[in-house]
């Protein structure tokens, strides 16, 4: 782990992200160097040429990569985070022995192939087909996959397709399934690399599968398990995003801090002005929460947790939006220089935009966060009437009763350092308010709550901030215990996270049931309907032209 960390630290000096962005590809020497070091197999098992890192160790290294080039991080993540992750998770011993050694060493590249022209967030609607041949020896694969990272470089693909299966009643059902596909099977072609807004050096193409013959032994998992395989791979890959983007934020904050300390305006350096202090503080705050989420999640996974999909979704949503905020504010604090290419911030901002879209669009993940929590709360409705808690139970050991948190957060106060008692008390109050809001939505809307997206989005935002508060409290408490001489700054950060988070949660939850907010939601529906019906902006120019 330490050797890998120091290698990546020194490797940063070899990475010319601006050059690769301009060329639209990486130097072969860079990719070869990564392969020789073993960067393509950081989490692959050691018996298959991998490093066998824990989730937390992997997160630490990913953060280093996030500092220097997100396009490179995307290339590496698409290869091992999702590209061949399915083989690690669901592959047979024969499949692992055949593919993992070359994939982990970087001799072969991998790609994850799920998205299609008419299939984005609704993965169950894929149209790619895989039909069993008459002799039963292979599946014939036909379909198109779009926006596939590493697609033009990959030798091995994890491909999702629908397989027609006759059920017990004689009816043919389309079962989503996963396959390991080699380019050498034939029938695999790809487009020219896509022209993108950012992460330009990473390879992104459309893939075409035309009568590609896939041996039956290359089914990944079981026929019909495709949805589960796809989602679980994404959950595994998603956890590292917060770590990578924490690295990106770290670099932006460092660059911006140096600028505001040196730049003088009106006789003072920029850091002396309160407006700059507020911006810089909010940048650091978001980095602290994102990094805390990343290592809370990776630590939970290292302990063997299987149920972490909500935490992974929360960390992905929060960190992708926090990183955008951070770099946008970095550009603002650099003034006109921030808009110039030589500062490299404009490239980073372009690279960041896609992180709110891929591996689950944030809009969809917000609904997932809210609905998953409400589903769990609904199954425990009897307990909720006595001790309402809703989502936090899903986030931390399933229900407040398990946590021992109640009332004004007294039990939570007992779990943290005394210096954080005020912040813990606010968090406890937020937990209670969140539980009440969850119960309100369940009892007032029942199963129809799935259609209440205005409310679900606000509930999800509250859950996201609540998880951030808990992660910040946990991290700061740990620092106080292990490194008390370094804790003062983190205490301030954790307290501010909880103060701001409490206000945000209060606002989000207050909008769930007030009559004026119901009117606001109705107006949103009406205005959106008018715009769509008109094909764009409805109102005329004030000049009437």
ABEGO torsion letter per residue (X at the ends): XAAAAAAAAAAAAABBAAAAAAAGBBBAAAAAAAAAAGAAAAABBAAAGBAGBBAAAAAAAAAAAAAABAAAAAAAAAAAAAAAAAAAAABBAAAAAAAAAAAAAGABBBBBBABBAABBABAAABABBBBBBAAGABBBBBEBBBGBBGAAABABBBBBBBBBBBBAAGBBBBBBBBBBBBAAAEGBBBBBBBBBABGAABBBBBBBBBGBBBBAAABBEBBGAAAAAAAAAAAAAAAAAAAAAAAAAAAAAAAAAAAAAABBBGGBBAAABAAAAAAAAAAAAAAAAAAAAAAAAAAAAAAGBABAAAAAAAAAAAAAAAAAAAAAAAAAAAEAAAABAAAGAAAAAAAAAAAAABGEBAAAAAAAAAAAAAAAAAAAAAAAAABBAEAAAAABGGEAAAAGBBEAGAAAAAABBAAAAAAAAAAAAAAAAAAAAAAAAAAAAEAAAAABAAAAAAAAAAAAAAAAAAAAAAAAAAAAAABAAAAAAAAAAAAAAAAAAAAAAAAAAAAAABAAAAAAAAAAAAAAAAAAAAGEBABBBAAGX
